[in-house]
């Protein structure tokens, strides 16, 4: 006999999901603040932030294609902007060609933002067109790409840590927010765990 999942699980799903989304949207702000405060990005792998920016763009495309809720549409866009900002900080504070040059750094930020916006808009229209022709593999690939990019993004940072033999430059608050976002996102799935338990 089927058992009905209590209604409060729906409420908890939304509350935990919203908390996780907010934490994951703004988790990089402490890292950006630390970079600004110390005027250095030493110890950070800039490639990680570029890959995370790209991953967020693909997450954004996927969210739009699936017509997800507004918070889930906004989250990848916010994360992409902040990740790109941290990526540009790596040039501004620790690159000989960009060091302390706000104009060059700002132009680089704008150019990359425009390019990635074009990619996102073009991909959304392209995938919608493909779906209208019953071609579904592009949508599947767009859903896989960001996960791969996020995972690969950690590799340059681990290499950086291995070479330095210690962790340098990473904000502990950023790490705490990242782990908390993951925890609340998992908690938001509690209804599904209960569903499997009941059925």
Sine and cosine of phi, psi and omega as CSV:
sin_phi,cos_phi,sin_psi,cos_psi,sin_omega,cos_omega
0.00,0.00,0.71,-0.70,-0.03,-1.00
-0.96,0.29,0.65,-0.76,0.09,-1.00
-0.94,-0.33,0.63,-0.78,-0.02,-1.00
-0.99,0.11,0.74,-0.67,0.05,-1.00
-0.94,0.33,0.79,-0.62,-0.01,-1.00
-0.81,0.58,0.58,-0.82,-0.07,-1.00
-0.89,0.46,-0.51,0.86,-0.04,-1.00
-0.90,0.43,-0.32,0.95,0.08,-1.00
-0.92,0.39,-0.55,0.83,0.06,-1.00
-0.91,0.41,-0.65,0.76,0.02,-1.00
-0.91,0.42,-0.73,0.69,0.01,-1.00
-0.88,0.47,-0.62,0.78,0.03,-1.00
-0.85,0.53,-0.73,0.69,-0.03,-1.00
-0.94,0.35,-0.66,0.75,-0.02,-1.00
-0.91,0.41,-0.78,0.63,-0.01,-1.00
-0.90,0.44,-0.63,0.77,0.02,-1.00
-0.89,0.46,-0.65,0.76,0.01,-1.00
-0.93,0.38,-0.68,0.73,0.03,-1.00
-0.88,0.48,-0.72,0.70,0.02,-1.00
-0.87,0.50,-0.66,0.75,0.00,-1.00
-0.90,0.44,-0.70,0.71,0.01,-1.00
-0.90,0.44,-0.71,0.70,-0.01,-1.00
-0.88,0.47,-0.68,0.73,-0.01,-1.00
-0.95,0.30,-0.45,0.89,0.01,-1.00
-0.93,0.36,-0.64,0.77,-0.16,-0.99
-0.93,-0.37,0.21,0.98,-0.09,-1.00
-0.88,0.48,-0.46,0.89,-0.06,-1.00
-1.00,0.08,-0.13,0.99,0.01,-1.00
-0.87,0.49,-0.69,0.72,0.07,-1.00
-0.87,0.50,-0.56,0.83,0.04,-1.00
-0.92,0.38,-0.69,0.72,0.04,-1.00
-0.88,0.47,-0.64,0.77,0.01,-1.00
-0.91,0.40,-0.67,0.74,0.03,-1.00
-0.89,0.45,-0.67,0.74,0.04,-1.00
-0.86,0.51,-0.69,0.72,-0.01,-1.00
-0.91,0.40,-0.68,0.73,-0.04,-1.00
-0.91,0.41,-0.67,0.74,-0.04,-1.00
-1.00,0.02,-0.18,0.98,-0.05,-1.00
0.83,0.56,0.61,0.79,-0.03,-1.00
-0.40,-0.92,0.53,-0.85,0.14,-0.99
-0.85,-0.52,0.38,0.92,0.00,-1.00
-0.86,0.52,0.74,-0.67,-0.01,-1.00
0.99,-0.10,-0.20,0.98,0.04,-1.00
-1.00,-0.10,0.66,-0.75,0.07,-1.00
-1.00,-0.01,0.95,-0.32,-0.07,-1.00
-0.88,0.47,-0.50,0.87,0.01,-1.00
-0.87,0.49,-0.55,0.83,0.02,-1.00
-0.87,0.50,-0.69,0.73,-0.05,-1.00
-0.95,0.30,-0.53,0.85,0.10,-1.00
-0.92,0.40,-0.72,0.69,0.00,-1.00
-0.90,0.43,-0.60,0.80,0.04,-1.00
-0.93,0.37,-0.59,0.81,0.07,-1.00
-0.89,0.46,-0.73,0.68,0.02,-1.00
-0.88,0.47,-0.67,0.74,0.02,-1.00
-0.86,0.50,-0.66,0.75,-0.01,-1.00
-0.91,0.42,-0.59,0.81,0.05,-1.00
-0.88,0.47,-0.71,0.71,0.00,-1.00
-0.94,0.35,-0.58,0.82,0.12,-0.99
-0.88,0.47,-0.65,0.76,0.03,-1.00
-0.88,0.47,-0.69,0.72,0.04,-1.00
-0.87,0.50,-0.73,0.68,-0.04,-1.00
-0.89,0.45,-0.66,0.75,0.01,-1.00
-0.89,0.46,-0.65,0.76,0.01,-1.00
-0.93,0.38,-0.68,0.73,0.00,-1.00
-0.88,0.48,-0.65,0.76,-0.01,-1.00
-0.99,0.14,-0.09,1.00,0.01,-1.00
0.83,0.55,0.77,0.64,-0.03,-1.00
-0.96,0.28,0.07,-1.00,-0.02,-1.00
-0.90,0.43,0.34,-0.94,-0.05,-1.00
-0.81,0.59,-0.74,0.68,0.00,-1.00
-0.85,0.52,-0.60,0.80,-0.01,-1.00
-0.97,0.24,-0.31,0.95,0.12,-0.99
-0.98,0.17,-0.60,0.80,-0.06,-1.00
-0.98,0.21,-0.61,0.79,-0.12,-0.99
-0.80,0.60,-0.78,0.63,-0.02,-1.00
-0.91,0.42,-0.51,0.86,0.01,-1.00
-0.92,0.39,-0.71,0.71,0.02,-1.00
-0.89,0.46,-0.72,0.70,-0.02,-1.00
-0.89,0.45,-0.64,0.77,0.00,-1.00
-0.88,0.47,-0.68,0.74,-0.01,-1.00
-0.89,0.45,-0.71,0.70,-0.03,-1.00
-0.94,0.34,-0.65,0.76,0.04,-1.00
-0.89,0.46,-0.64,0.77,0.04,-1.00
-0.91,0.41,-0.62,0.78,0.04,-1.00
-0.87,0.50,-0.70,0.71,0.03,-1.00
-0.91,0.42,-0.62,0.79,0.06,-1.00
-0.86,0.51,-0.69,0.72,0.01,-1.00
-0.93,0.37,-0.57,0.82,0.07,-1.00
-0.85,0.52,-0.58,0.82,0.02,-1.00
-0.87,0.50,-0.56,0.83,0.07,-1.00
-0.97,0.22,-0.71,0.70,-0.09,-1.00
-0.88,0.48,-0.65,0.76,-0.07,-1.00
-1.00,-0.05,-0.44,0.90,-0.17,-0.99
-0.68,-0.73,0.47,0.88,0.09,-1.00
-0.83,-0.56,0.75,-0.66,-0.07,-1.00
-0.88,0.48,-0.54,0.84,-0.05,-1.00
-0.99,0.16,-0.38,0.93,-0.07,-1.00
-0.90,-0.44,-0.15,0.99,-0.19,-0.98
-0.79,0.62,0.86,-0.50,0.04,-1.00
0.85,0.52,0.35,0.94,0.03,-1.00
-0.97,-0.24,0.99,-0.14,-0.07,-1.00
-0.91,0.41,-0.58,0.82,-0.04,-1.00
-0.92,0.39,-0.77,0.63,0.01,-1.00
-0.87,0.50,-0.71,0.70,-0.02,-1.00
-0.90,0.44,-0.67,0.75,0.02,-1.00
-0.90,0.43,-0.66,0.75,0.03,-1.00
-0.90,0.44,-0.67,0.74,0.03,-1.00
-0.88,0.48,-0.68,0.73,0.03,-1.00
-0.87,0.50,-0.72,0.69,-0.03,-1.00
-0.91,0.41,-0.71,0.71,-0.02,-1.00
-0.87,0.50,-0.74,0.67,0.00,-1.00
-0.90,0.43,-0.64,0.76,0.01,-1.00
-0.87,0.49,-0.71,0.71,-0.01,-1.00
-0.90,0.43,-0.70,0.72,0.01,-1.00
-0.87,0.48,-0.72,0.69,-0.03,-1.00
-0.93,0.36,-0.56,0.83,0.09,-1.00
-0.90,0.45,-0.67,0.74,0.04,-1.00
-0.89,0.46,-0.66,0.75,0.03,-1.00
-0.88,0.47,-0.71,0.71,-0.04,-1.00
-0.90,0.43,-0.75,0.67,-0.01,-1.00
-0.89,0.45,-0.73,0.69,0.00,-1.00
-0.88,0.48,-0.67,0.74,-0.01,-1.00
-0.91,0.41,-0.66,0.76,0.01,-1.00
-0.87,0.49,-0.76,0.65,0.01,-1.00
-0.91,0.41,-0.63,0.78,0.01,-1.00
-0.90,0.44,-0.69,0.72,-0.02,-1.00
-0.94,0.34,-0.61,0.79,0.05,-1.00
-0.89,0.46,-0.64,0.77,0.04,-1.00
-0.90,0.43,-0.69,0.72,0.02,-1.00
-0.88,0.48,-0.67,0.74,0.03,-1.00
-0.89,0.46,-0.59,0.81,0.01,-1.00
-0.92,0.40,-0.35,0.94,0.04,-1.00
-0.99,-0.17,0.25,0.97,-0.02,-1.00
0.88,0.48,0.54,0.84,0.11,-0.99
-0.96,-0.29,0.94,-0.33,-0.15,-0.99
-0.96,-0.28,-0.18,0.98,-0.06,-1.00
-0.90,0.45,-0.54,0.84,0.03,-1.00
-0.89,0.46,-0.60,0.80,0.02,-1.00
-0.90,0.44,-0.66,0.75,0.02,-1.00
-0.89,0.45,-0.70,0.71,-0.01,-1.00
-0.90,0.44,-0.65,0.76,0.01,-1.00
-0.89,0.46,-0.50,0.87,0.05,-1.00
-0.97,0.24,-0.43,0.90,-0.03,-1.00
-1.00,0.07,-0.64,0.77,-0.10,-1.00
-0.79,0.61,-0.75,0.66,-0.07,-1.00
-0.90,0.43,-0.57,0.82,0.03,-1.00
-0.90,0.44,-0.70,0.72,0.02,-1.00
-0.89,0.46,-0.69,0.72,-0.01,-1.00
-0.90,0.44,-0.65,0.76,0.02,-1.00
-0.88,0.47,-0.69,0.72,-0.02,-1.00
-0.92,0.39,-0.73,0.68,0.01,-1.00
-0.89,0.46,-0.51,0.86,-0.01,-1.00
-0.85,0.52,-0.49,0.87,0.01,-1.00
-0.94,0.33,-0.45,0.89,-0.12,-0.99
-0.85,0.52,-0.76,0.64,0.00,-1.00
-0.86,0.50,-0.57,0.82,0.00,-1.00
-0.94,0.35,-0.63,0.77,0.06,-1.00
-0.90,0.43,-0.61,0.79,0.05,-1.00
-0.90,0.45,-0.68,0.74,0.03,-1.00
-0.87,0.50,-0.70,0.71,0.01,-1.00
-0.91,0.42,-0.68,0.74,0.00,-1.00
-0.89,0.46,-0.68,0.74,-0.03,-1.00
-0.93,0.36,-0.60,0.80,-0.01,-1.00
-0.99,0.13,-0.25,0.97,-0.04,-1.00
0.91,0.42,0.26,0.97,0.07,-1.00
-0.24,-0.97,0.24,-0.97,0.01,-1.00
-1.00,0.01,0.83,-0.55,-0.01,-1.00
-0.80,-0.60,0.70,-0.72,0.19,-0.98
0.99,0.10,-0.24,0.97,-0.05,-1.00
-0.99,0.13,0.75,-0.66,0.02,-1.00
-0.97,0.26,0.80,-0.59,0.04,-1.00
-0.93,0.37,-0.49,0.87,0.05,-1.00
-0.92,0.39,-0.66,0.75,0.08,-1.00
-0.84,0.55,-0.73,0.69,0.00,-1.00
-0.89,0.46,-0.65,0.76,0.01,-1.00
-0.90,0.44,-0.67,0.74,0.03,-1.00
-0.91,0.42,-0.62,0.78,0.02,-1.00
-0.89,0.46,-0.74,0.67,0.00,-1.00
-0.91,0.40,-0.61,0.79,0.02,-1.00
-0.91,0.41,-0.64,0.77,0.05,-1.00
-0.87,0.49,-0.66,0.75,0.03,-1.00
-0.90,0.43,-0.68,0.73,-0.01,-1.00
-0.87,0.49,-0.75,0.66,-0.03,-1.00
-0.93,0.37,-0.53,0.85,0.05,-1.00
-0.92,0.40,-0.64,0.77,0.06,-1.00
-0.92,0.39,-0.66,0.75,0.02,-1.00
-0.88,0.47,-0.51,0.86,0.01,-1.00
-0.92,0.39,-0.26,0.97,0.02,-1.00
-1.00,-0.04,0.13,0.99,-0.08,-1.00
-0.84,0.55,-0.54,0.84,0.02,-1.00
-0.87,0.50,-0.61,0.79,-0.02,-1.00
-0.94,0.33,-0.59,0.81,0.06,-1.00
-0.90,0.43,-0.67,0.74,0.02,-1.00
-0.91,0.42,-0.62,0.79,0.01,-1.00
-0.85,0.52,-0.73,0.68,0.00,-1.00
-0.92,0.40,-0.54,0.84,0.02,-1.00
-0.93,0.36,-0.66,0.75,-0.03,-1.00
-0.95,0.31,-0.57,0.82,-0.13,-0.99
-0.95,-0.30,0.00,0.00,0.00,0.00
